[in-house]
Amino acid sequence: MIDLYTWPTPNCRKVSILLEELGLPYEAHPIDINDGAQHTPEFLAISPNNKVPAIVDRDTGIALFESGAILLYLAEKSGRFLPQDPKGKAEVTQWLMWQMGGLGPMAGQAHHFLKNNPGQAPYAEDRFRTEVARLYRVLNQRLVGRDYICDDYSIADMACWPWVSRHEWHQIDLADYPEVRAWYRRILSRDAVQKGYHVPVFANEIPAG
Ligand SMILES: N[C@@H](CCC(=O)N[C@@H](CS)C(=O)NCC(=O)O)C(=O)O
């Protein structure tokens, strides 16, 4: 049994989508980050960086924060969505790190400036809008001739997809990135993605691609 500490955000949805894909039993505990729940001593004992997502694996006693580390842990534990061969594994890890170090942080900053504080910092708005668009071009190019980011559907797709589901927040029109749009819709149609997206249960609808 996995305890998942979560809130309806892209980083958290990566983990609930993977848990649904794996069919692993888990219990979702909402951590309302708008109400300061990430700063309680109980939560900090699990996630000292005061951010969601985090998990505790009751089978092993392992507590983890950082969504990329959680995806790797669960993929290794289950032997799924991460290839075993060195080349395949390195490639999935590479694109997972691309999301963790690039797409996620840049899109997150774009949300902060473009959506939450428009007009406050034009230079920053332009900087993050431009960088996110560059990353979409990279992803679009990578997806030419491919159904998924690596050979098979993997944790690299599950890491990127919830961020792309917020494309309107970072002012991206998926019509400008046809390969990304086709990939987005392909993954959107998966039952586990629909279920994992709506964890915790009160989460908003998925925007159409
Ligand atoms: N690199 C971290 C980022 C986690 C993160 O930024 N979480 C946000 C929600 S998506 C959060 O908990 N924010 C609350 C806060 O910063 O106080 C990960 O991928 O897990």
The ligand as an SDF file (V2000), in Angstrom:
LIG
                    3D

 20 19  0  0  0  0  0  0  0  0999 V2000
   10.5350   19.3620   -8.0940 N   0  0  0  0  0  0  0  0  0  0  0  0
    9.3750   19.0950   -7.2840 C   0  0  0  0  0  0  0  0  0  0  0  0
    8.4400   20.2730   -7.3410 C   0  0  0  0  0  0  0  0  0  0  0  0
    7.2500   20.0770   -6.4480 C   0  0  0  0  0  0  0  0  0  0  0  0
    6.4010   21.3290   -6.3950 C   0  0  0  0  0  0  0  0  0  0  0  0
    6.7770   22.3860   -6.8970 O   0  0  0  0  0  0  0  0  0  0  0  0
    5.2440   21.1810   -5.7610 N   0  0  0  0  0  0  0  0  0  0  0  0
    4.3350   22.2950   -5.6280 C   0  0  0  0  0  0  0  0  0  0  0  0
    2.9910   21.9500   -6.2210 C   0  0  0  0  0  0  0  0  0  0  0  0
    3.1710   21.4380   -7.9270 S   0  0  0  0  0  0  0  0  0  0  0  0
    4.1510   22.6050   -4.1560 C   0  0  0  0  0  0  0  0  0  0  0  0
    4.0780   21.7090   -3.3450 O   0  0  0  0  0  0  0  0  0  0  0  0
    4.0740   23.8890   -3.7790 N   0  0  0  0  0  0  0  0  0  0  0  0
    3.8350   24.2820   -2.4470 C   0  0  0  0  0  0  0  0  0  0  0  0
    4.8800   25.2190   -1.9170 C   0  0  0  0  0  0  0  0  0  0  0  0
    5.8460   25.5210   -2.6600 O   0  0  0  0  0  0  0  0  0  0  0  0
    4.7660   25.6560   -0.7940 O   0  0  0  0  0  0  0  0  0  0  0  0
    8.6900   17.8180   -7.7750 C   0  0  0  0  0  0  0  0  0  0  0  0
    8.7400   17.5780   -8.9870 O   0  0  0  0  0  0  0  0  0  0  0  0
    8.1380   17.0690   -6.9730 O   0  0  0  0  0  0  0  0  0  0  0  0
  1  2  1  0
  2  3  1  0
  2 18  1  0
  3  4  1  0
  4  5  1  0
  5  6  2  0
  5  7  1  0
  7  8  1  0
  8  9  1  0
  8 11  1  0
  9 10  1  0
 11 12  2  0
 11 13  1  0
 13 14  1  0
 14 15  1  0
 15 16  2  0
 15 17  1  0
 18 19  2  0
 18 20  1  0
M  END
$$$$
